[in-house]
Amino acid sequence: MKRTFATKLAVIAFLLLLPASSSSAKENWIKVKSKNFTVIGNGGERDIRKLATKLEEFRHVLSLLFPKARIETPVPTTVFLFKSHASFKPFKPQYKGKTRENVGGYFLAFADGNYIALTSELGGIDPHQVIFHEYEHFVTRNNLPNAPPWLDEGLAEYFSTFTTSDDGRKASIGAPIPRHIFTLREGRFLPLDTLFKVNRKSPHYNESGKAGIFYAQSWALVQFLMLHNGGKRQPQLMKFIDGLSAGIPVEENFRQSFQADYKTIERELRSYLTKLPFPSLSITFPKQLDFAKDTARIPMPEAEVQYYLGDLLLRGRRFDEAEVYLKKSRELDANFTMSQISLGILRLGQNRLPEARKLLESAIASDSRNYLGHLHYAHVLSREERYEEAITSYQQAIQLKPEVAQSYSDLGYAYLNLGRDEDAVASFKQATRLDPRNPYLYRSRSYVYLRLARGTFAGSDARMYLRLQGWHDDHSPYMALALHFGLRQSKQATPASNVLAEAATKLTASEWPYPVIRYLQRQITAPELLALATDNDKLTEAHAYIGLDLSLSGIREEALRHLHWVRENGNKDFIEYPLALAEIGRITASGG
């Protein structure tokens, strides 16, 4: 499986449309900063200030309601407020090549920053509902990264109704959403079993004709579970959420948590939706909420405007479109550090390493205190296999901003490439200490331990990934394999077999690497598995896992044949490549 570095961790990547022109930059763009947010927009200053204030209020109330939730973030959160659909359209996501016209906003999470984009032109919908919806996604994913779409979207819609009154002395959450009630009362209702199976690739999640019922019913179910009958089922919902984190199968978890089956809750929900009035949650504060005084307009030259727009496109991996804006920014101000860094990241993504290095060297020269310059410069050096220099740059980034987990994770990979295994383990431990609910850090560390044949630790981290992320993420099948081999390395044969049995019931049989599971269960032979590996990437994985299996079974000569194939022909960017090399080393050292 291809290794994805921490610059792409926890990524929610949307494909964006090509801007027809750079006319957006000709408008009057304004930047307002509050304590926790930077809001830029091409509308009126009053609206932009109000949005920043409302976000601070919302964030504060969430911290009161959920004091144990992870809301603090060491990286900035930037909000883009487009004044119209026309100006927002070039940045809207696509589904199957078509613009998702019904999208009013979206959220992007990266290791070095969070991005929210929305328009204030919403045809009767309060734009603050959109921003609260998107920010709630950030909170949910920070604390419950494996939340199923119905729960993620239901919570986001539930909290999107946040309002304040009495000059900031009262707040309300959970008010009815008329458009959702209207949709549901039209009679279109998904069976809960269908609702719970919707994923982010499903038509019900993406197609405008079907997404309406999905969002409406997700909201209704969460609103019902939170507030119906005085919140009677709210503790049960919390138990269900805990069950998700524990990896309990959804239907079993649902039945245990709510003491009812799908049909019972569905009947109760349908009945609930016929009654008025709907309840809501009211909160009274001991003193007035007043965050407006802490907002300030910050001058924003045209070079910075161009940078922000280009950087937003860059985050969607729209390199050609982003380049137009970032180059314009540099034309306006050749020493503007952030556009140099973003353009350097872009060149790195295009594998134009000499250009990336030059841009990032310039960025460091213009602002040596910006940790991002050192961090991404280290990425370039790592790609060039200049690992000693990369380690120095990673350490400089850490010295400047020691609270960012990504820097430690990337440093760990550099140590690994130099064979400094204990330093690598220490770096990954520090990364998970800083960001303990980031599943991708456990994924990275699991592979480190697997490579070092520390099977107990490899299995523990792989299990934690599956607990946090669930079984339907693209990396989940590979974490099941890491868990299986980790258990075998620690001589736990029965639990290792049980993992395969569980994986066989939870993974999609028609997708790769499911055939690897079948091979390990002895349902197909090694030659049959290789025949199903239709390209070099799959062959890299197939030979590596066959080799690991044979080695752990004591069939070392045959194992070496497969592992040597990986060494000589495999994709070096895949994590299975260093796993194969490490296993070759162990076999050779033991005289095999």
Buried (B, 14 or more C-beta within 10 A) or exposed (E): BEBBBBBBBBBBEBEBBEBEEBEBBEBEBBBBBBEBBBBBBBBBEEBBBBBBBBBBBBBBBBBEEEEEBEBEBBBEBBBBBBBEBEBBBBBBBBBEEEBBEEBBBBBBBBBBBBBBBBBBBBEEBBBBBBBBBBBBBBBBBBBBBBBBBBBBBBBBBBBBBBBBEEEBBBBBBBBBBEEBBEBBEEEEBBEBBBBBBBEEEBEBBBBEEBBBBBBBBBBBBBBBBBBBEEBEBBEBBEBBBEBBBEBBEBEEBBBEBBEBEBEEBBEBBEEBBEEEEBBBBEBEBEEEBEBBEEBEEEEBEBBBBBBBBBBBBBBBBBBEBBBBBBBBBBEBBEEBBBBBBBBBBBBBBEEBBEBBBBBBBBBBEBBEEBBBBBBBBBBBBBBBEBBEBBBBBBBBBBEBBEEBBBBBBBBBBBBBBEEBBEBBBBBBBBBBEBBEBBBBBBBBBBBBBBBBBBBBBBBBBBBBBBBBBBBBBEBBBBBBBBBBBBBBBBEBEEBBBEBBEBBBEBBEEEEBBBBBBBBBEEEBEBEEBBEBBEEEBBBBBBBBBBBBBBBBEEEBEBBBEBBBBBBEEBBEEBBBBBBBBBBBEEBEEEEB
